[in-house]
Every structure is written in structure tokens, then in C-alpha cells.
Amino acid sequence: MPADVAARILNPATIVAVDETGAPYESNSAVASFLVPYAFTLLFVMSIFITSGYLLQSVTEEKENRVVEIVLSSVPPLPLMAGKVLGLGAAGLTQVVIWVGTALIALPLINQQFSANVQITPLVLGLAVIYFALGYLAFGAIFAAIGAIAPGSREAQQYSGFLGFFAVIPLIFSSVFLTDLSSPIIWILTLFPLTTPATMLQVLVLSPTIPWFQVVISLAVLITFVILATIGSARVFRATVLLYGVRPSMKRIIGAVLAR
């Protein structure tokens, strides 16, 4: 057959990938754009649960060895709870700062390896630290309440494991983040406090510009939840921390949260 027909058979079509602006689309850049927010969010989830796990262990150990009885004789429940959450939160925040510094050093190497141009601005990093701090406070308050409710450390670990599902939900929907940042699924995850931090971390890294409306709404939701969760967990702590070997009923827990 003629040479031009043979060439057409061997190479029937030439495909050129472009993005929404018409610029050339590099697959390596797409891989890097997926890995960076995914790794960033995964580190966040790991740090949240490592730090909150220390808080859970502290509360359950003090409850089991009855040290908390001596402490509560001189410190009210709310300052005691806030001190535990803030103290371990500062330790966790230090850990995250080290990780972020390492990521900033590694990011140019990632761009060079994948021939990509993934940039994380200082403003995005600042917002990421804020979301980490608020996310830790949200999970920490719940973990402290679980430590007060659980009869022992084994039960506390089982109860807290259920919260891990909420933290990884944004990672499950990573494909949605890569295709449509305005999806209703993302908005639902943004407005649910336990998924807000991990969701917004991916949105901030993947979005070409900072979605300030979404940021303001998510921060308002998260701050409100942190305040209510801290007060509620302190009331649960006050009502149930002196119960040994007894699992309080749901009615008693709700009554403790609503009590003044």
C-alpha cells in the first residue's frame, strides 16, 4: 500500500492534551498535583490522630489510676480540659511545623522529578496551620470526652477508632477534588466539622485561587464546633470521669452536655 496510507494506519490520530485554558497539559504535572495535596492531607490526618491519641491515653490513664480525683479537687473541669487540649495541641503543632518545613524543602525536588510546577504560597501554608490547629481542637475535645466516658483504655481505643472514618472521607473522594472543586460533595464535606480541615487542605492546594467565601464559611463552622465541643466535653468529663468500670448511658451523656 502507499507509504502515506501505511503511516496513517500506524499512527491514526495525534492527541494533544490541553487544560481548560488551552495550554498544553503535562501528565507529570497532573501526577504531582495529585500527590502533593494527597500527601499533605494524609500527614494532617496522621498528626491529628497521633496527637489526639496522646490526649485520649492521658485522660484514660488518669481516670484508671485515680490521679484525676486529686486534680479535680483543685482545678475546675473546663480549665483542666482546656489545658490538656492546648498543651498537647502545642506539641502537635510543633510536629506539623517540622513536617511543613520538610515539605517546603522537598517540593522543589518533586517539581524537578515530575517536571511539574506545583507551588504552595505562604498564605496557603498559614491557612493550613490554622485548619490543623482547629481540626486538632475539634478531634481533641471529642477524644477527651471519649476518654472520660470509656470504662477503660481498651474501650476508649475502640470508640475512638470510629472517628477515623470521618477523617479519611476527604481522601476517599480525592478524585472529586481533582475534577470539580465546586461539587456539592465537597461543599458537604466542607460544612461537616469533622471533615472540614482535611477537605479545605485539598481545596487550598488544588484551587488556582483561594476560595475566600468557602474559607470563611468553613472557619466559622469549625470555630463554632470547637467551642461547643470543648464545653460539652468538659461537662461530660465532669459528670462521668469519676465512674469506674461503668459505661454511662446515652441519656446521662446528653444530660451532662446540656447541664449548666
C-alpha positions as CSV (number, residue, x, y, z in Angstrom):
1,M,0.0,0.0,0.0
2,P,1.1,3.6,-0.4
3,A,3.5,4.9,2.3
4,D,1.1,7.7,3.4
5,V,-1.7,5.1,4.0
6,A,0.7,2.8,6.0
7,A,1.7,5.8,8.1
8,R,-1.9,6.7,8.7
9,I,-2.6,3.1,9.8
10,L,0.3,3.0,12.2
11,N,-0.5,6.5,13.6
12,P,-4.2,7.0,13.1
13,A,-4.5,10.1,15.4
14,T,-2.3,12.6,17.1
15,I,-3.7,13.6,20.5
16,V,-2.7,16.8,22.2
17,A,-3.9,17.3,25.8
18,V,-4.7,20.8,26.9
19,D,-6.2,22.2,30.1
20,E,-9.3,24.5,30.4
21,T,-7.3,27.5,29.3
22,G,-6.0,25.8,26.1
23,A,-2.4,25.5,27.4
24,P,-0.5,22.1,27.0
25,Y,-1.4,19.6,29.7
26,E,1.5,17.6,31.1
27,S,0.7,14.2,32.7
28,N,3.7,14.5,35.0
29,S,2.3,17.8,36.4
30,A,-1.1,16.1,36.9
31,V,0.6,13.3,38.9
32,A,2.4,15.9,41.1
33,S,-0.8,17.9,41.5
34,F,-2.5,14.8,42.9
35,L,0.4,13.6,45.1
36,V,1.0,16.9,46.8
37,P,-2.4,17.6,48.3
38,Y,-3.0,13.9,49.0
39,A,0.3,13.6,50.9
40,F,-0.4,16.9,52.7
41,T,-3.8,15.7,53.8
42,L,-2.5,12.3,54.8
43,L,0.1,13.9,57.1
44,F,-2.6,16.1,58.6
45,V,-4.8,13.1,59.4
46,M,-1.8,11.2,60.9
47,S,-0.7,14.1,63.1
48,I,-4.3,14.7,64.3
49,F,-4.7,11.1,65.4
50,I,-1.2,10.7,66.9
51,T,-1.6,13.9,69.0
52,S,-5.3,13.2,69.9
53,G,-4.3,9.7,70.8
54,Y,-1.9,11.0,73.4
55,L,-4.7,13.1,74.9
56,L,-7.0,10.1,75.0
57,Q,-4.3,8.0,76.7
58,S,-3.7,10.7,79.2
59,V,-7.3,11.0,80.2
60,T,-7.9,7.3,80.5
61,E,-4.7,6.6,82.5
62,E,-5.5,9.4,84.9
63,K,-9.0,8.0,85.3
64,E,-7.8,4.5,85.9
65,N,-5.1,5.3,88.4
66,R,-7.5,7.9,90.0
67,V,-5.0,10.8,89.8
68,V,-7.8,12.9,88.3
69,E,-9.6,12.8,91.7
70,I,-6.8,14.8,93.2
71,V,-6.5,17.1,90.3
72,L,-10.3,17.9,90.2
73,S,-10.1,18.8,93.9
74,S,-8.3,22.0,93.0
75,V,-8.9,22.6,89.2
76,P,-12.4,23.0,87.6
77,P,-13.2,20.6,84.8
78,L,-13.3,23.2,82.0
79,P,-9.8,24.7,82.6
80,L,-8.4,21.2,83.2
81,M,-9.8,20.0,79.9
82,A,-8.7,23.2,78.0
83,G,-5.2,22.8,79.4
84,K,-4.9,19.2,78.3
85,V,-6.1,20.0,74.8
86,L,-4.0,23.1,74.4
87,G,-0.8,21.6,75.8
88,L,-0.8,18.5,73.6
89,G,-2.0,20.7,70.7
90,A,1.1,22.8,71.0
91,A,3.2,19.7,70.9
92,G,1.4,18.5,67.8
93,L,1.6,21.9,66.2
94,T,5.4,21.8,66.6
95,Q,5.5,18.5,64.9
96,V,3.4,19.9,62.0
97,V,5.7,22.9,61.6
98,I,8.7,20.5,61.2
99,W,6.8,18.5,58.6
100,V,5.8,21.6,56.7
101,G,9.4,22.8,56.7
102,T,10.5,19.4,55.3
103,A,7.7,19.6,52.7
104,L,8.9,23.0,51.6
105,I,12.4,21.6,51.1
106,A,11.1,18.6,49.3
107,L,8.7,20.4,47.0
108,P,11.3,21.7,44.5
109,L,12.7,18.2,44.3
110,I,9.2,16.9,43.5
111,N,8.7,19.6,40.8
112,Q,12.1,18.6,39.3
113,Q,11.4,14.9,39.4
114,F,8.0,15.2,37.7
115,S,8.8,18.2,35.5
116,A,5.9,20.0,37.3
117,N,5.2,23.4,38.7
118,V,3.3,22.9,41.9
119,Q,3.6,25.9,44.2
120,I,2.3,26.4,47.8
121,T,2.2,30.0,48.8
122,P,2.9,31.2,52.4
123,L,-0.8,32.3,52.7
124,V,-1.9,28.7,51.9
125,L,0.6,27.4,54.5
126,G,-0.7,29.8,57.1
127,L,-4.3,28.7,56.4
128,A,-3.2,25.1,56.6
129,V,-1.7,25.6,60.0
130,I,-5.0,27.3,61.2
131,Y,-7.0,24.3,59.9
132,F,-4.7,21.9,61.6
133,A,-5.0,23.7,64.9
134,L,-8.8,23.9,64.7
135,G,-9.0,20.3,63.5
136,Y,-6.9,19.1,66.4
137,L,-9.1,21.1,68.9
138,A,-12.2,19.5,67.4
139,F,-10.9,16.0,67.5
140,G,-9.1,16.5,70.8
141,A,-12.2,17.6,72.6
142,I,-14.1,14.6,71.4
143,F,-11.3,12.2,72.2
144,A,-11.1,13.7,75.8
145,A,-14.8,13.1,76.2
146,I,-14.4,9.5,74.9
147,G,-11.6,9.0,77.5
148,A,-13.9,10.2,80.3
149,I,-16.8,8.0,79.1
150,A,-15.0,4.8,78.4
151,P,-14.6,2.3,81.3
152,G,-11.0,1.6,80.3
153,S,-8.3,2.2,77.8
154,R,-9.3,-0.7,75.5
155,E,-12.8,0.5,75.2
156,A,-11.5,4.1,74.6
157,Q,-9.4,2.9,71.7
158,Q,-12.4,1.1,70.2
159,Y,-14.6,4.2,70.5
160,S,-12.0,6.5,69.0
161,G,-11.4,4.2,66.1
162,F,-14.9,5.1,64.7
163,L,-13.8,8.7,64.3
164,G,-11.0,7.7,62.0
165,F,-13.6,7.0,59.3
166,F,-14.7,10.7,59.3
167,A,-11.1,11.9,59.0
168,V,-10.3,9.9,55.9
169,I,-13.6,10.6,54.0
170,P,-12.0,13.5,52.1
171,L,-9.2,11.2,50.9
172,I,-11.8,8.7,49.6
173,F,-13.2,11.5,47.4
174,S,-9.9,12.7,46.1
175,S,-11.0,12.1,42.5
176,V,-13.8,14.6,43.0
177,F,-11.4,17.2,44.2
178,L,-9.3,16.7,41.1
179,T,-12.2,17.0,38.7
180,D,-14.7,19.5,40.2
181,L,-13.9,21.7,43.2
182,S,-17.4,23.2,43.1
183,S,-19.1,19.8,43.5
184,P,-21.9,19.5,46.1
185,I,-19.9,16.7,47.7
186,I,-17.0,19.0,48.5
187,W,-19.4,21.6,50.0
188,I,-21.0,18.9,52.2
189,L,-17.5,17.8,53.4
190,T,-16.6,21.5,54.0
191,L,-19.7,22.1,56.2
192,F,-19.3,19.0,58.3
193,P,-16.8,19.9,61.1
194,L,-15.0,16.6,61.3
195,T,-14.2,16.6,57.6
196,T,-13.7,20.3,57.2
197,P,-9.9,20.5,57.9
198,A,-8.9,17.7,55.5
199,T,-11.3,18.9,52.9
200,M,-10.0,22.5,52.9
201,L,-6.4,21.4,52.8
202,Q,-7.0,19.8,49.5
203,V,-9.1,22.7,48.2
204,L,-6.4,25.2,49.1
205,V,-3.7,23.2,47.4
206,L,-5.7,22.3,44.2
207,S,-7.6,25.6,43.7
208,P,-5.9,28.1,41.4
209,T,-7.0,30.9,43.7
210,I,-8.0,30.9,47.4
211,P,-11.8,30.5,47.6
212,W,-12.3,33.0,50.4
213,F,-16.1,32.5,50.7
214,Q,-15.6,28.8,51.3
215,V,-12.7,29.5,53.7
216,V,-14.7,32.0,55.8
217,I,-17.7,29.6,56.0
218,S,-15.6,26.6,56.9
219,L,-13.7,28.5,59.5
220,A,-16.9,29.8,61.1
221,V,-18.3,26.3,61.2
222,L,-15.1,24.8,62.6
223,I,-14.6,27.5,65.3
224,T,-18.3,27.2,66.4
225,F,-17.9,23.4,66.7
226,V,-14.7,23.7,68.6
227,I,-16.2,26.0,71.2
228,L,-19.3,23.8,71.6
229,A,-17.3,20.5,71.6
230,T,-14.9,21.8,74.3
231,I,-17.7,23.0,76.6
232,G,-19.7,19.8,76.0
233,S,-16.7,17.5,76.6
234,A,-15.8,19.4,79.8
235,R,-19.3,18.8,81.1
236,V,-19.1,15.1,80.1
237,F,-15.7,14.9,81.8
238,R,-17.1,16.4,85.0
239,A,-20.1,14.1,85.0
240,T,-18.5,10.8,84.1
241,V,-14.8,10.8,84.8
242,L,-15.2,9.5,88.4
243,L,-17.2,6.5,87.2
244,Y,-15.0,3.4,87.2
245,G,-15.9,0.2,85.3
246,V,-19.3,1.7,84.4
247,R,-20.4,2.7,80.9
248,P,-22.7,5.7,81.2
249,S,-26.0,5.6,79.3
250,M,-26.7,7.9,76.3
251,K,-29.4,9.7,78.4
252,R,-26.8,10.6,81.0
253,I,-24.3,11.8,78.5
254,I,-26.8,14.0,76.8
255,G,-28.0,15.3,80.2
256,A,-24.3,16.1,81.1
257,V,-23.8,18.0,77.8
258,L,-27.0,20.1,78.3
259,A,-26.4,20.7,82.0
260,R,-25.2,24.1,83.2
